[in-house]
Amino acid sequence: MPILPRRAASGHALRAVAALCAGSRVARARVCACLIALLAYAMGAAAANAVQLPRQPSPAPPAISLEYAVKATYLYKLAPFVNWPPGEFVGPDAAFRICVVGDDPFHGFLADAVVGRRFGTHAFEVLRLDALTADAGCQIAFIGKLPAQTTRQALAAVEGRPVLTVVDSATPDDQGIVQFVIRQGRVGFEINTSAAARNHLTISSKLLSLALKVNSR
């Protein structure tokens, strides 16, 4: 006997029950009515199941922790509280460059965050570097885990140049100008004013007042 498709089989069953029940007594008619209703319900359920689409997977969460989202925000918001020497930019439209040196813990978050933002007339730009060099052209250099040099070597590479060095809490070095720290589960920062002076930068008193610690050596 050929096997009928599910919907066709259900239709044949419904007609068979209807034929069987034709001309029956009242009691049997009630039973048959119930059978017909159940078969009709089954057919409807099968049809509903047949058109259901597979559930789409939920989008993956951003590959960045809250800690580094906060640090990324700090990086571009530090700029207005620092005075760079005259002539730092080659022109009014030159980019303000934030360099991420070594491993990138931001995974594109920082680059997306600065889109459309400016420091005066200078649009922010994010540059990835394996190592920090004197000619990299950075205004801010975030120094994290470095595969190609030590933190102290990276700091030495731009000493005397107008670069705001920001050292990650995962690789602390108090000779950076800004040192991220974690206190009671929150991101904060310390500032070394002597390191800033060596790089010809002036830190505003407002930013100094927000620092958890100010070093002058």
TORPA-4810 file (N, C-alpha, C, O; in nm, 3 decimals):
<nodes>
NODE_1_0.086_-0.118_0.000_0.000_0.000_0.000_0.089_0.123_0.000_0.182_0.131_0.080_M
NODE_2_0.063_0.220_-0.089_0.147_0.340_-0.092_0.126_0.423_0.034_0.016_0.427_0.090_P
NODE_3_0.235_0.489_0.079_0.228_0.574_0.200_0.192_0.715_0.157_0.261_0.774_0.074_I
NODE_4_0.085_0.767_0.213_0.037_0.900_0.177_0.110_1.005_0.260_0.150_0.978_0.373_L
NODE_5_0.129_1.125_0.205_0.182_1.234_0.286_0.092_1.258_0.406_-0.027_1.224_0.404_P
NODE_6_0.152_1.319_0.513_0.078_1.334_0.638_-0.051_1.410_0.618_-0.155_1.369_0.669_R
NODE_7_-0.046_1.524_0.543_-0.167_1.604_0.528_-0.272_1.528_0.448_-0.390_1.533_0.480_R
NODE_8_-0.227_1.456_0.342_-0.322_1.378_0.261_-0.381_1.266_0.343_-0.501_1.238_0.334_A
NODE_9_-0.297_1.199_0.424_-0.346_1.090_0.507_-0.450_1.139_0.605_-0.551_1.072_0.628_A
NODE_10_-0.427_1.258_0.663_-0.524_1.312_0.758_-0.655_1.344_0.688_-0.762_1.324_0.745_S
NODE_11_-0.647_1.394_0.564_-0.770_1.424_0.489_-0.848_1.299_0.460_-0.970_1.298_0.474_G
NODE_12_-0.781_1.191_0.418_-0.848_1.063_0.393_-0.911_1.010_0.520_-1.022_0.957_0.517_H
NODE_13_-0.841_1.023_0.633_-0.896_0.973_0.759_-1.021_1.050_0.796_-1.118_0.992_0.845_A
NODE_14_-1.019_1.181_0.773_-1.136_1.261_0.805_-1.255_1.220_0.720_-1.366_1.210_0.772_L
NODE_15_-1.234_1.197_0.592_-1.345_1.156_0.505_-1.393_1.016_0.542_-1.512_0.987_0.533_R
NODE_16_-1.299_0.929_0.583_-1.338_0.793_0.620_-1.427_0.794_0.743_-1.528_0.723_0.749_A
NODE_17_-1.388_0.875_0.843_-1.471_0.883_0.964_-1.607_0.939_0.930_-1.709_0.892_0.981_V
NODE_18_-1.610_1.042_0.844_-1.739_1.102_0.808_-1.829_0.999_0.738_-1.949_0.993_0.764_A
NODE_19_-1.770_0.918_0.647_-1.848_0.816_0.578_-1.898_0.711_0.674_-2.012_0.665_0.664_A
NODE_20_-1.810_0.672_0.767_-1.848_0.569_0.863_-1.963_0.616_0.951_-2.049_0.537_0.990_L
NODE_21_-1.964_0.743_0.980_-2.065_0.796_1.072_-2.196_0.832_1.004_-2.295_0.858_1.071_C
NODE_22_-2.198_0.833_0.875_-2.320_0.873_0.805_-2.432_0.775_0.837_-2.413_0.653_0.830_A
NODE_23_-2.547_0.828_0.870_-2.663_0.745_0.894_-2.660_0.672_1.026_-2.744_0.584_1.047_G
NODE_24_-2.570_0.704_1.114_-2.563_0.634_1.243_-2.661_0.692_1.341_-2.722_0.796_1.317_S
NODE_25_-2.676_0.622_1.453_-2.763_0.671_1.558_-2.704_0.793_1.627_-2.590_0.832_1.603_R
NODE_26_-2.787_0.854_1.714_-2.748_0.980_1.778_-2.622_0.963_1.861_-2.530_1.044_1.851_V
NODE_27_-2.615_0.859_1.944_-2.499_0.839_2.032_-2.373_0.821_1.950_-2.269_0.880_1.977_A
NODE_28_-2.387_0.734_1.846_-2.270_0.712_1.763_-2.234_0.840_1.688_-2.116_0.869_1.665_R
NODE_29_-2.336_0.916_1.651_-2.310_1.042_1.580_-2.229_1.136_1.666_-2.141_1.205_1.616_A
NODE_30_-2.257_1.139_1.797_-2.181_1.226_1.886_-2.035_1.182_1.895_-1.944_1.265_1.892_R
NODE_31_-2.015_1.050_1.905_-1.878_0.998_1.909_-1.805_1.033_1.781_-1.690_1.076_1.782_V
NODE_32_-1.875_1.012_1.670_-1.814_1.041_1.542_-1.781_1.189_1.528_-1.677_1.226_1.472_C
NODE_33_-1.869_1.275_1.580_-1.843_1.419_1.574_-1.716_1.452_1.650_-1.637_1.535_1.605_A
NODE_34_-1.697_1.388_1.765_-1.576_1.410_1.843_-1.452_1.365_1.766_-1.350_1.434_1.763_C
NODE_35_-1.464_1.244_1.701_-1.351_1.195_1.622_-1.316_1.292_1.509_-1.199_1.320_1.483_L
NODE_36_-1.420_1.342_1.443_-1.397_1.436_1.333_-1.328_1.563_1.385_-1.235_1.615_1.322_I
NODE_37_-1.375_1.612_1.500_-1.315_1.733_1.558_-1.169_1.710_1.594_-1.084_1.797_1.570_A
NODE_38_-1.139_1.592_1.653_-1.000_1.562_1.691_-0.911_1.552_1.568_-0.799_1.602_1.567_L
NODE_39_-0.962_1.486_1.462_-0.884_1.476_1.340_-0.860_1.613_1.278_-0.751_1.641_1.228_L
NODE_40_-0.962_1.698_1.281_-0.947_1.832_1.226_-0.843_1.911_1.305_-0.762_1.985_1.247_A
NODE_41_-0.845_1.894_1.437_-0.747_1.961_1.523_-0.606_1.912_1.493_-0.512_1.991_1.484_Y
NODE_42_-0.593_1.779_1.476_-0.462_1.722_1.445_-0.410_1.774_1.312_-0.291_1.803_1.298_A
NODE_43_-0.499_1.785_1.215_-0.457_1.838_1.085_-0.410_1.982_1.098_-0.311_2.021_1.037_M
NODE_44_-0.482_2.062_1.177_-0.442_2.202_1.196_-0.309_2.213_1.266_-0.226_2.297_1.229_G
NODE_45_-0.287_2.129_1.367_-0.160_2.132_1.440_-0.045_2.092_1.349_0.063_2.152_1.354_A
NODE_46_-0.069_1.990_1.266_0.036_1.947_1.174_0.070_2.057_1.075_0.186_2.080_1.042_A
NODE_47_-0.035_2.127_1.027_-0.010_2.236_0.933_0.068_2.348_0.999_0.158_2.407_0.939_A
NODE_48_0.033_2.378_1.126_0.104_2.484_1.197_0.251_2.449_1.215_0.339_2.533_1.198_A
NODE_49_0.275_2.322_1.251_0.413_2.278_1.270_0.491_2.283_1.140_0.611_2.307_1.138_N
NODE_50_0.420_2.258_1.030_0.488_2.252_0.901_0.543_2.386_0.858_0.641_2.391_0.784_A
NODE_51_0.482_2.498_0.903_0.527_2.630_0.859_0.613_2.700_0.962_0.654_2.814_0.940_V
NODE_52_0.642_2.638_1.074_0.727_2.702_1.173_0.869_2.714_1.121_0.923_2.619_1.063_Q
NODE_53_0.929_2.830_1.141_1.066_2.853_1.098_1.161_2.825_1.212_1.124_2.844_1.328_L
NODE_54_1.282_2.781_1.183_1.379_2.757_1.291_1.413_2.887_1.362_1.424_2.993_1.300_P
NODE_55_1.430_2.878_1.493_1.461_2.996_1.573_1.601_3.047_1.538_1.697_2.970_1.534_R
NODE_56_1.610_3.177_1.514_1.740_3.236_1.482_1.825_3.246_1.609_1.773_3.280_1.715_Q
NODE_57_1.956_3.217_1.598_2.041_3.228_1.716_2.053_3.372_1.764_2.050_3.465_1.683_P
NODE_58_2.066_3.391_1.894_2.081_3.524_1.951_2.217_3.581_1.910_2.314_3.506_1.898_S
NODE_59_2.224_3.714_1.889_2.353_3.772_1.852_2.454_3.756_1.963_2.420_3.760_2.081_P
NODE_60_2.579_3.737_1.925_2.686_3.717_2.023_2.709_3.847_2.101_2.702_3.955_2.043_A
NODE_61_2.736_3.838_2.231_2.762_3.959_2.309_2.894_4.022_2.267_2.980_3.953_2.213_P
NODE_62_2.910_4.152_2.290_3.036_4.217_2.253_3.154_4.149_2.320_3.147_4.109_2.437_P
NODE_63_3.264_4.135_2.245_3.381_4.066_2.298_3.470_4.162_2.375_3.591_4.168_2.351_A
NODE_64_3.413_4.236_2.467_3.489_4.331_2.548_3.425_4.337_2.686_3.303_4.337_2.698_I
NODE_65_3.507_4.343_2.789_3.455_4.348_2.925_3.416_4.491_2.960_3.457_4.586_2.892_S
NODE_66_3.337_4.506_3.065_3.299_4.639_3.112_3.423_4.718_3.152_3.430_4.839_3.129_L
NODE_67_3.521_4.650_3.211_3.645_4.718_3.251_3.709_4.789_3.132_3.747_4.906_3.143_E
NODE_68_3.721_4.719_3.020_3.789_4.781_2.906_3.699_4.876_2.829_3.750_4.963_2.757_Y
NODE_69_3.570_4.864_2.842_3.480_4.965_2.787_3.500_5.097_2.860_3.502_5.204_2.798_A
NODE_70_3.515_5.090_2.992_3.540_5.212_3.072_3.677_5.270_3.038_3.689_5.391_3.020_V
NODE_71_3.778_5.186_3.027_3.913_5.234_2.994_3.915_5.300_2.856_3.981_5.402_2.836_K
NODE_72_3.844_5.242_2.761_3.837_5.301_2.627_3.776_5.441_2.632_3.822_5.532_2.564_A
NODE_73_3.672_5.456_2.713_3.607_5.587_2.726_3.702_5.688_2.790_3.707_5.803_2.748_T
NODE_74_3.775_5.644_2.891_3.874_5.733_2.953_3.975_5.783_2.849_4.011_5.900_2.851_Y
NODE_75_4.019_5.696_2.760_4.129_5.731_2.670_4.098_5.856_2.588_4.182_5.945_2.578_L
NODE_76_3.979_5.864_2.529_3.952_5.983_2.448_3.899_6.099_2.532_3.905_6.214_2.487_Y
NODE_77_3.848_6.071_2.652_3.799_6.181_2.735_3.911_6.247_2.817_3.889_6.353_2.876_K
NODE_78_4.029_6.187_2.820_4.145_6.250_2.884_4.194_6.371_2.804_4.246_6.467_2.861_L
NODE_79_4.177_6.365_2.672_4.239_6.464_2.584_4.210_6.609_2.621_4.304_6.689_2.625_A
NODE_80_4.086_6.649_2.649_4.060_6.790_2.678_4.125_6.840_2.808_4.130_6.961_2.831_P
NODE_81_4.175_6.749_2.892_4.235_6.790_3.020_4.387_6.792_3.015_4.454_6.802_3.118_F
NODE_82_4.441_6.783_2.893_4.586_6.785_2.874_4.621_6.895_2.774_4.553_6.912_2.672_V
NODE_83_4.726_6.971_2.803_4.773_7.074_2.711_4.895_7.024_2.635_4.999_6.994_2.693_N
NODE_84_4.879_7.015_2.502_4.992_6.977_2.417_5.065_7.104_2.374_5.003_7.210_2.363_W
NODE_85_5.193_7.095_2.348_5.269_7.215_2.309_5.225_7.267_2.173_5.175_7.190_2.091_P
NODE_86_5.243_7.397_2.148_5.208_7.453_2.017_5.286_7.382_1.906_5.402_7.343_1.925_P
NODE_87_5.223_7.367_1.793_5.287_7.302_1.682_5.282_7.151_1.685_5.345_7.085_1.603_G
NODE_88_5.206_7.095_1.779_5.195_6.949_1.788_5.131_6.890_1.663_5.167_6.781_1.619_E
NODE_89_5.035_6.963_1.605_4.964_6.912_1.488_5.013_6.985_1.363_5.034_7.107_1.365_F
NODE_90_5.029_6.911_1.256_5.083_6.969_1.132_4.982_7.061_1.064_5.020_7.143_0.981_V
NODE_91_4.856_7.049_1.098_4.753_7.133_1.040_4.624_7.122_1.119_4.611_7.034_1.204_G
NODE_92_4.528_7.212_1.094_4.403_7.211_1.171_4.317_7.087_1.150_4.232_7.055_1.232_P
NODE_93_4.340_7.017_1.040_4.261_6.897_1.010_4.336_6.768_1.041_4.286_6.659_1.013_D
NODE_94_4.456_6.780_1.098_4.534_6.660_1.130_4.461_6.578_1.236_4.397_6.633_1.325_A
NODE_95_4.473_6.448_1.225_4.403_6.359_1.319_4.470_6.362_1.456_4.590_6.384_1.469_A
NODE_96_4.388_6.340_1.558_4.438_6.318_1.694_4.449_6.167_1.709_4.349_6.095_1.708_F
NODE_97_4.572_6.120_1.723_4.596_5.976_1.714_4.606_5.912_1.852_4.690_5.950_1.934_R
NODE_98_4.520_5.814_1.876_4.527_5.730_1.995_4.585_5.596_1.951_4.524_5.524_1.872_I
NODE_99_4.702_5.563_2.003_4.768_5.438_1.966_4.744_5.331_2.072_4.757_5.357_2.192_C
NODE_100_4.709_5.213_2.028_4.695_5.097_2.116_4.816_5.009_2.088_4.828_4.949_1.981_V
NODE_101_4.905_5.002_2.187_5.034_4.936_2.166_5.030_4.795_2.226_4.991_4.777_2.341_V
NODE_102_5.071_4.696_2.149_5.071_4.558_2.195_4.935_4.493_2.172_4.865_4.526_2.077_G
NODE_103_4.899_4.399_2.259_4.770_4.331_2.247_4.656_4.431_2.260_4.662_4.523_2.341_D
NODE_104_4.553_4.412_2.179_4.438_4.503_2.178_4.323_4.445_2.260_4.255_4.354_2.214_D
NODE_105_4.300_4.496_2.382_4.190_4.443_2.462_4.055_4.505_2.427_3.953_4.467_2.485_P
NODE_106_4.053_4.600_2.333_3.930_4.673_2.302_3.852_4.609_2.187_3.731_4.631_2.175_F
NODE_107_3.918_4.532_2.103_3.851_4.457_1.996_3.760_4.545_1.910_3.646_4.507_1.880_H
NODE_108_3.810_4.662_1.872_3.731_4.750_1.787_3.639_4.845_1.860_3.586_4.938_1.800_G
NODE_109_3.617_4.823_1.990_3.525_4.908_2.066_3.573_5.053_2.068_3.493_5.145_2.047_F
NODE_110_3.703_5.075_2.092_3.757_5.211_2.098_3.742_5.281_1.965_3.700_5.397_1.960_L
NODE_111_3.776_5.212_1.856_3.764_5.273_1.723_3.620_5.313_1.694_3.595_5.419_1.636_A
NODE_112_3.525_5.230_1.733_3.383_5.263_1.712_3.340_5.379_1.801_3.259_5.463_1.760_D
NODE_113_3.394_5.385_1.923_3.352_5.487_2.019_3.393_5.627_1.976_3.325_5.724_2.010_A
NODE_114_3.504_5.641_1.904_3.553_5.774_1.868_3.502_5.823_1.733_3.533_5.935_1.692_V
NODE_115_3.426_5.741_1.664_3.373_5.783_1.534_3.289_5.909_1.552_3.196_5.911_1.633_V
NODE_116_3.322_6.014_1.477_3.248_6.140_1.483_3.291_6.231_1.596_3.237_6.342_1.608_G
NODE_117_3.385_6.190_1.680_3.432_6.273_1.791_3.559_6.347_1.752_3.636_6.300_1.668_R
NODE_118_3.580_6.464_1.814_3.695_6.547_1.782_3.757_6.606_1.908_3.693_6.624_2.011_R
NODE_119_3.885_6.636_1.894_3.956_6.717_1.993_3.981_6.851_1.924_4.076_6.866_1.847_F
NODE_120_3.895_6.947_1.953_3.897_7.071_1.877_3.859_7.044_1.733_3.750_6.995_1.704_G
NODE_121_3.951_7.075_1.641_3.926_7.049_1.498_3.984_6.915_1.453_3.977_6.881_1.335_T
NODE_122_4.040_6.840_1.546_4.113_6.717_1.511_4.027_6.594_1.539_3.992_6.566_1.653_H
NODE_123_3.994_6.521_1.434_3.916_6.397_1.450_4.004_6.290_1.516_4.122_6.276_1.484_A
NODE_124_3.943_6.216_1.607_4.016_6.106_1.671_4.040_5.994_1.570_3.958_5.965_1.483_F
NODE_125_4.157_5.932_1.585_4.194_5.818_1.501_4.261_5.715_1.591_4.343_5.751_1.676_E
NODE_126_4.228_5.588_1.572_4.287_5.480_1.652_4.383_5.401_1.565_4.349_5.358_1.455_V
NODE_127_4.505_5.383_1.618_4.609_5.312_1.544_4.661_5.197_1.630_4.692_5.216_1.748_L
NODE_128_4.671_5.079_1.571_4.727_4.962_1.640_4.875_4.949_1.610_4.916_4.957_1.494_R
NODE_129_4.957_4.930_1.716_5.101_4.916_1.700_5.149_4.793_1.776_5.100_4.763_1.885_L
NODE_130_5.243_4.722_1.719_5.306_4.612_1.792_5.407_4.663_1.894_5.426_4.603_2.000_D
NODE_131_5.471_4.774_1.862_5.570_4.835_1.951_5.561_4.986_1.937_5.524_5.037_1.831_A
NODE_132_5.594_5.058_2.044_5.589_5.204_2.043_5.724_5.259_1.999_5.828_5.222_2.054_L
NODE_133_5.721_5.348_1.901_5.843_5.410_1.851_5.828_5.562_1.855_5.718_5.614_1.865_T
NODE_134_5.942_5.631_1.848_5.942_5.776_1.859_5.869_5.843_1.743_5.814_5.952_1.759_A
NODE_135_5.868_5.778_1.627_5.808_5.840_1.508_5.667_5.789_1.479_5.617_5.806_1.367_D
NODE_136_5.602_5.729_1.577_5.468_5.672_1.553_5.361_5.780_1.537_5.255_5.754_1.480_A
NODE_137_5.388_5.900_1.586_5.292_6.010_1.570_5.171_6.001_1.660_5.063_6.048_1.625_G
NODE_138_5.188_5.940_1.778_5.076_5.926_1.872_5.063_6.049_1.961_5.164_6.107_2.002_C
NODE_139_4.941_6.089_1.989_4.918_6.189_2.094_4.890_6.119_2.228_4.933_6.166_2.333_Q
NODE_140_4.820_6.009_2.222_4.798_5.924_2.340_4.843_5.784_2.303_4.811_5.734_2.195_I
NODE_141_4.917_5.721_2.392_4.962_5.582_2.369_4.917_5.495_2.485_4.964_5.512_2.598_A
NODE_142_4.826_5.403_2.456_4.782_5.306_2.556_4.875_5.186_2.549_4.890_5.123_2.445_F
NODE_143_4.939_5.155_2.663_5.038_5.049_2.668_4.983_4.933_2.751_4.966_4.945_2.872_I
NODE_144_4.956_4.823_2.685_4.905_4.704_2.753_5.011_4.595_2.753_5.128_4.620_2.781_G
NODE_145_4.968_4.474_2.721_5.061_4.362_2.714_5.140_4.371_2.583_5.082_4.376_2.474_K
NODE_146_5.271_4.374_2.596_5.358_4.400_2.482_5.437_4.276_2.444_5.519_4.230_2.523_L
NODE_147_5.414_4.219_2.326_5.493_4.102_2.285_5.631_4.139_2.232_5.721_4.055_2.232_P
NODE_148_5.650_4.266_2.188_5.773_4.302_2.119_5.869_4.386_2.203_5.984_4.403_2.163_A
NODE_149_5.826_4.439_2.316_5.911_4.522_2.400_5.854_4.523_2.542_5.739_4.483_2.563_Q
NODE_150_5.932_4.569_2.638_5.882_4.583_2.774_5.809_4.716_2.787_5.823_4.804_2.702_T
NODE_151_5.733_4.729_2.893_5.663_4.856_2.919_5.763_4.970_2.934_5.743_5.078_2.881_T
NODE_152_5.871_4.945_3.007_5.971_5.050_3.027_6.038_5.090_2.895_6.068_5.207_2.875_R
NODE_153_6.061_4.995_2.806_6.116_5.027_2.675_6.020_5.113_2.593_6.061_5.205_2.523_Q
NODE_154_5.891_5.081_2.602_5.790_5.159_2.530_5.786_5.302_2.583_5.778_5.397_2.505_A
NODE_155_5.792_5.318_2.713_5.792_5.452_2.772_5.916_5.530_2.732_5.908_5.650_2.702_L
NODE_156_6.030_5.463_2.731_6.155_5.529_2.695_6.155_5.574_2.549_6.219_5.673_2.514_A
NODE_157_6.083_5.501_2.464_6.082_5.532_2.321_6.022_5.669_2.293_6.060_5.734_2.195_A
NODE_158_5.929_5.714_2.377_5.863_5.843_2.352_5.895_5.945_2.461_5.832_6.051_2.466_V
NODE_159_5.991_5.916_2.547_6.028_6.014_2.651_6.083_6.140_2.584_6.166_6.133_2.494_E
NODE_160_6.035_6.254_2.630_6.076_6.381_2.572_5.990_6.424_2.455_6.008_6.533_2.402_G
NODE_161_5.897_6.341_2.415_5.804_6.375_2.307_5.664_6.397_2.365_5.630_6.337_2.467_R
NODE_162_5.583_6.482_2.302_5.451_6.514_2.357_5.350_6.401_2.339_5.254_6.413_2.263_P
NODE_163_5.374_6.293_2.409_5.286_6.176_2.403_5.235_6.148_2.543_5.314_6.131_2.636_V
NODE_164_5.103_6.142_2.559_5.043_6.105_2.687_5.043_5.953_2.697_4.964_5.886_2.630_L
NODE_165_5.132_5.900_2.779_5.139_5.755_2.795_5.039_5.709_2.900_5.032_5.766_3.009_T
NODE_166_4.963_5.606_2.867_4.861_5.550_2.957_4.891_5.401_2.971_4.884_5.326_2.874_V
NODE_167_4.926_5.360_3.092_4.968_5.222_3.116_4.850_5.144_3.174_4.783_5.190_3.266_V
NODE_168_4.827_5.026_3.121_4.716_4.943_3.166_4.743_4.889_3.307_4.857_4.873_3.348_D
NODE_169_4.635_4.863_3.378_4.647_4.808_3.514_4.705_4.667_3.512_4.759_4.621_3.613_S
NODE_170_4.694_4.599_3.400_4.747_4.462_3.390_4.899_4.462_3.378_4.963_4.360_3.403_A
NODE_171_4.957_4.577_3.341_5.103_4.586_3.325_5.152_4.714_3.391_5.201_4.802_3.321_T
NODE_172_5.142_4.727_3.521_5.168_4.855_3.588_5.313_4.899_3.578_5.407_4.819_3.584_P
NODE_173_5.329_5.031_3.563_5.460_5.095_3.566_5.438_5.241_3.603_5.374_5.315_3.527_D
NODE_174_5.488_5.283_3.717_5.458_5.418_3.765_5.532_5.527_3.689_5.517_5.645_3.721_D
NODE_175_5.612_5.490_3.588_5.678_5.591_3.507_5.593_5.634_3.387_5.634_5.722_3.311_Q
NODE_176_5.478_5.572_3.369_5.382_5.622_3.271_5.316_5.747_3.326_5.313_5.769_3.447_G
NODE_177_5.262_5.829_3.237_5.196_5.952_3.283_5.065_5.920_3.352_5.037_5.970_3.461_I
NODE_178_4.985_5.837_3.289_4.860_5.789_3.348_4.871_5.639_3.369_4.911_5.565_3.279_V
NODE_179_4.836_5.596_3.488_4.838_5.453_3.521_4.698_5.410_3.561_4.646_5.455_3.663_Q
NODE_180_4.637_5.324_3.481_4.507_5.271_3.521_4.525_5.178_3.641_4.622_5.103_3.649_F
NODE_181_4.430_5.185_3.734_4.430_5.098_3.851_4.287_5.050_3.874_4.191_5.114_3.832_V
NODE_182_4.276_4.937_3.943_4.145_4.884_3.982_4.134_4.893_4.133_4.216_4.835_4.205_I
NODE_183_4.035_4.966_4.181_4.012_4.982_4.324_3.868_4.944_4.356_3.774_5.005_4.305_R
NODE_184_3.851_4.844_4.440_3.718_4.797_4.480_3.631_4.767_4.357_3.513_4.799_4.352_Q
NODE_185_3.694_4.704_4.258_3.622_4.662_4.139_3.594_4.772_4.040_3.523_4.749_3.942_G
NODE_186_3.647_4.893_4.062_3.621_5.004_3.971_3.752_5.053_3.908_3.859_5.043_3.967_R
NODE_187_3.738_5.106_3.786_3.854_5.158_3.714_3.883_5.300_3.761_3.794_5.385_3.760_V
NODE_188_4.006_5.324_3.801_4.051_5.458_3.836_4.187_5.481_3.772_4.232_5.401_3.690_G
NODE_189_4.252_5.591_3.809_4.382_5.619_3.750_4.468_5.702_3.846_4.417_5.775_3.931_F
NODE_190_4.598_5.686_3.828_4.698_5.768_3.896_4.771_5.849_3.791_4.776_5.811_3.674_E
NODE_191_4.830_5.962_3.832_4.899_6.049_3.738_5.039_6.079_3.790_5.058_6.108_3.908_I
NODE_192_5.134_6.073_3.701_5.273_6.108_3.732_5.303_6.242_3.663_5.325_6.245_3.542_N
NODE_193_5.303_6.351_3.739_5.322_6.484_3.680_5.466_6.505_3.631_5.489_6.581_3.537_T
NODE_194_5.562_6.438_3.695_5.700_6.451_3.649_5.717_6.387_3.511_5.785_6.442_3.425_S
NODE_195_5.653_6.271_3.490_5.658_6.207_3.358_5.590_6.294_3.254_5.635_6.302_3.139_A
NODE_196_5.481_6.362_3.293_5.413_6.452_3.200_5.504_6.568_3.162_5.511_6.605_3.045_A
NODE_197_5.573_6.626_3.261_5.664_6.738_3.234_5.777_6.696_3.141_5.818_6.773_3.054_A
NODE_198_5.829_6.575_3.158_5.936_6.526_3.070_5.890_6.516_2.926_5.970_6.526_2.833_R
NODE_199_5.760_6.495_2.909_5.704_6.485_2.773_5.639_6.616_2.728_5.566_6.619_2.630_N
NODE_200_5.668_6.724_2.802_5.623_6.859_2.764_5.470_6.871_2.763_5.413_6.942_2.680_H
NODE_201_5.407_6.801_2.854_5.261_6.805_2.866_5.222_6.864_3.001_5.292_6.845_3.101_L
NODE_202_5.110_6.935_3.003_5.057_6.991_3.127_4.920_6.929_3.154_4.833_6.929_3.068_T
NODE_203_4.904_6.877_3.274_4.778_6.814_3.313_4.694_6.915_3.389_4.745_6.983_3.478_I
NODE_204_4.565_6.926_3.353_4.479_7.024_3.418_4.455_6.987_3.565_4.458_6.870_3.602_S
NODE_205_4.432_7.090_3.646_4.408_7.067_3.789_4.281_6.985_3.811_4.270_6.911_3.909_S
NODE_206_4.185_6.999_3.720_4.060_6.922_3.735_4.087_6.773_3.720_4.034_6.693_3.797_K
NODE_207_4.169_6.736_3.623_4.201_6.595_3.605_4.284_6.544_3.723_4.264_6.431_3.769_L
NODE_208_4.376_6.627_3.772_4.456_6.587_3.888_4.368_6.561_4.009_4.396_6.471_4.089_L
NODE_209_4.261_6.640_4.023_4.173_6.621_4.139_4.092_6.492_4.131_4.043_6.442_4.232_S
NODE_210_4.079_6.437_4.010_4.005_6.311_3.994_4.094_6.189_4.009_4.045_6.077_4.021_L
NODE_211_4.225_6.211_4.008_4.319_6.099_4.018_4.318_6.040_4.160_4.303_6.112_4.259_A
NODE_212_4.334_5.909_4.166_4.339_5.844_4.296_4.472_5.873_4.366_4.482_5.867_4.489_L
NODE_213_4.573_5.904_4.286_4.704_5.936_4.342_4.779_6.021_4.240_4.769_5.998_4.119_K
NODE_214_4.856_6.119_4.289_4.938_6.202_4.203_5.083_6.187_4.246_5.120_6.218_4.359_V
NODE_215_5.164_6.138_4.154_5.307_6.122_4.179_5.383_6.238_4.116_5.344_6.289_4.011_N
NODE_216_5.490_6.279_4.181_5.570_6.389_4.130_5.717_6.353_4.123_5.805_6.437_4.142_S
NODE_217_5.743_6.227_4.095_5.882_6.183_4.085_5.903_6.101_3.957_6.014_6.055_3.931_R
</nodes>
